[in-house]
Amino acid sequence: MMPDTSGIETRAFFKAVKLDAIDDSLQKEIKMACGVDVETCLECGKCSGGCSNTHIFDITARQIVKLIKMGQEEPLLSMDALWTCVSCQLCGERCPSGIDIARIMDCLREKAYKKGIKATRYQVQLFHELMLDAIKKTGRVAEGQLMIKFNLKTGRYFKDADLGRRLFLKGKIKPFSSKIRNREDLCRIFQESIGRGRDQ
């Protein structure tokens, strides 16, 4: 027997959202920081349909754009999808409005990192840090060194050791990488990035 709900008002179940009361500061920040205007979203869902990781995302690409429009920064910076996105660009390629969601994810990931919000995928954050450190030192990434450091930091000392040996013998990976020319320009980019982070 169904309960009698005739005396209960609909607004007790649904919270109305006044469009003129929505804080659009996050939307403006995204547009300024990475040049992506989510206002052009048609809500067609092609981004989520084309995403190769939708099945493991806690918040889909379409929902991410929606949350930005709603000014919901907290769930965006703490979502697991922030660390499972592989920036494959499929979402952007499928989007009829050309919204670069992968770029948005980069912006949100950077903001979460600056705010000290712990990554749900520690290993992904660690890999990012090790790779950027390698680029900062030489301008290039030596895959062999990177994977050894990553395995040591994560305590998986012999992970992919046999595969790494075979790739090394075939000349597919190098233990060291040469430094780039004009490394001063690279250092300047890193310094400018740090300066922007302090200003925000």
Disulfide bonds with the S-S distance in Angstrom:
none
